[in-house]
Amino acid sequence: MYIMRFVSEQGPALNLNAASSHLESLDPDYSLGDDGLLNYAGHDLCFLDIVHANDDGFQEEIEELIEMVKDLATPRKEVVLSVLRNAKQLVVSEINFGDKETEFVLSKLDPLWLWLFERHQGLLQVDGEGYYQGAKLILPVE
C-alpha cells in the first residue's frame, strides 16, 4: 500500500464531494464512489479519505508523522513539524497500483494535490519520499 497525505493547517473544511466535483469539472472520466474509491476512466486509482482534527485516529496519525521527522538533522524539519503540529485535516490517499503503471496513477492524482495546494496551506507527505511544498521536495524522508 502506497500512501500520500495532504496535511492541511489552514483553509476551508474539506469534504470528498468538493474534491470529486473539482476533478469531474476537469475531466468527466473521474468519479468518486460513496466508499471513497477514486476512479479514472474505469481504472481504480485509490481510496480517498478526509480525516479532521476531531476524528478518531487523527492525533495518532499526526504523532506517527511527527515521530518520523523529529530526529532528522535538517533545518527544514521545523517547517514540517510546524505544519504537523498545526494540522486541522488530512486528505489520505491509499494507493494499490496493482497492474497499473505507477506514473499513470500518480499523474491522475496530480490535479487533486494541485487543487489542495491552491486552496489550503499545507504539505504533501509521500511514503518513501518525504514532504512536498507544491512540486518541490522540501524534506526527504525514507
Buried (B, 14 or more C-beta within 10 A) or exposed (E): EBBBBBBBBEBEEBEBEBBBEBBEEEEEEBBBEEEBBBBBEEBBBBBBBBBBEEEEEBEEBBEEBBEBBEEBEEEBBEBBBEBBEBBBBBBBBBBEBEEBEEEEBBEBBEBBBBBBBEBBBBBBBBBEBBBBBEEEBBBEBE
